[in-house]
Amino acid sequence: MKKIVLSLLCATLVLGAQAQWRRNVTPADTLRSIVSNSDGTTSFRIYAPKAESVGLGGDLAGLRAQFTKDDTGIWTATLPVKTDAYRYHFVVDGVRVIDPRYRLFSEITPIAMITNGEDIFWAEKDVPHGPVTQLSYKSSTTGTTRSLHIWQPAGKAAREPLPVLYLIHGAGDNDASWTSIGCANEILDNLYAEGKIQPMMVVMPHGGMDTEKFVDELVVDIMPRVAEQYRIKTGSENTALAGLSMGGLETLNCFMAHPGLFGYINVMSSGWFRSDEASRQAKTARLKEIAPTLKKTVRLLRFTMGSQEDFAYSSCQQTLKAFDEAGIKYEYSDTPGGHSWHVWHYDLRDFAPRLFK
């Protein structure tokens, strides 16, 4: 009999993750769902083009908000709301709907873990579980307060300095994605319980920003904040970097800019997307420039791909040619599954045991 478990902390093997880079743009992408107006009123908005009715629920249900829909499919209600904090949700055609523009929306989205009776490596098992914490920090790069998630091995938290893996998500996700749909905490808990990985800290930052600016976000803001808050080991031999899709591009940017900083690197389902010839030549020249440093400091440079069905496949192959021209050695492997979390679960499972040995 097939075993089907619903969980908020683990992942379905989703094969439709091409939204990492390509999806339809709608008015919802730039929508601000709650707007404070100059006249003291507040507007609540939701994109629901096919809905027949929209209401407001939760602590604000008693205000009986009257929503109207514009030509773009956005429903709006404007009403006086006293200063305070309120729980709220929308009611769309009689169904309770969590605000899809809420900044923590992806952290509360239910995720189905379908095991089909398998003893799968990313499932929650009866092993000691390490703590997963969320850390807020001031970003000088963006001028805002941002957040990251951290996993630590069971029994090791705060007891001794640990090496660090910085693990980045893809476009459309956030710093909670690796410990929800990515099952990183379950994968790492299981590997650690089996004695297959060294004690380490895994830092999962929010990579949702300009991929070039993320270099400073990581090196100037995140890494010093982690070193300030936790006892960590430093040096390239104790620092690893990995990322998928957009996060893979950010991984490339980071070690290209700071070639002596990371000793272990995994670029997952990524490459230099839409790179013209002039840009490719410039990147090849930069690789040749940093090749001596990489040869001294990098113990493992790995590119992984969801085979030829991964839509980043062509970009990755073009990127690898530049590394070949620069004489930089790397490993390459692919796993059938396309541009999906199915592939990235395996990437993390295979990468983590090779770190810090």
Protein Blocks (a to p, Z undefined) as FASTA:
>chain_A
ZZddddfkbccddfklmmmmgccddfklmpcfbdcdfkopacdddddfkbcbdcdehjll
mnopacdddfkopacdddddddddddddddeehiacddfkbfklmmmgccdddeklpacf
kbccddddddddddddddfknopacdddddddehkgokaccddddddddehiafklmmmm
nommmmmmmmmmnopaccdddddddfbbcfklmmmmmmmmmmmmmmmmpccdedjklccc
ddehjlmmmmmmmmmmmmmlpfbdcdehiadehiafklmmmmmmmmmmmmmmmmmmmmbd
cdddehjklmklmmmmmmmmmmmmnopacdddddehijafklmmmmmmmmmmmgoZZ
